């Protein structure tokens, strides 16, 4: 198995019982997940894996994406933020304007 360069964890506010609730869910994180996956395919980016998670307790900053192994957390995600993050990956940089400190 090849270790991805970027493993993106997208918060969708799932709870232990499987129900999606919370800020990220209410801000349509699932649609953003779909947009992210489509952009990765359209750009033919390799080495990027995406998965959806339960609540990451970053609600004030949601929706959020965590990039592993860098540990960078991106907040207030929308389609524009996703484009900036993927552009940064392509350029070998970080989308600093969306970093959560």
N, C-alpha and C positions, 0 to 999 in steps of 0.2 A: 504494500500500500504506500502510495506517495503522500507525504505530508504536504498539505496545502500551504501556499505562501500566505494566504489570508483565509481564515475560517471565520465567517461573519455570523454572529448570533443576533438575531432580530427579535426584540421583545414584542410579544403579542399578548402579554398579560394573562396567560393561561394560569388557572389556579389548580391546586392539587386534584380537584374533582373533575378537571378537564374543561371547565367553563372558562371562556375568555371574558375578562372583565377589566376594568381599570383604564387608565389614561391611554396607554399605547393602543389598546383595542379600540377605544372610542375615537382615536385619531386615525383609524383605518390602517393599522400596521399590516394587516393581511394583504391589502391592496398594494402597499409599499413593498412587501415581500415579493409579490408577483412582478412588480415593476423592476425590482432589483435583479431577480432571476432572468427576466427577459433582456435587460440591459447587458448583463454578463454574457448571455448567449449572442446577442446582436453584435457586441464588440469582440466576440470570439476570445474572451479572456480565459486564460488557463490558470490553474493553481488557486482558484477561488471556490470555496465551498460555502453554502448558505444553509442555515437551519433556523427554525423558529423556537423560541423559548417561552418559559413561564415568566412571571413578573420578575424584573431585575431590581425592583425598588428604586428606580430612577424616575418616578412618575412626573416630577416637576419638569424634567428635561425630556420627556417622552414625545414621540417614540425614540427609542435608542437602539443603536447597533454597537456591539463590541467586536473588535477585530482581534482575533487571536492568531498568532502568538504575541503581536505587538502590545496588546493590552489597551490600545486606544479605544476610547468610548466616544461615540459620536451621538449628539443629541439633537432634538427638535428636527427629526428626520422628515423630509418630504422628497418629492422627485428631484428637485433642484439639488438638495444635499446629496442624494444618491449619485447624481451625475458628477458632482464635485469630488466625492469620495472615489469613484471609479476613475475619474480623470487623474486624480492624485496617484492612485495605484499604477496607472499606465505611465506616469511620469516619474515614479519612484519617490514621490513626496507624500505629504500628509495634508488632508483637508482641514487645516488648522481652524478655520472659521466655524467648524461644526464640532470641534473637540469639547468634551465635557471636562471641566477641571475639578 
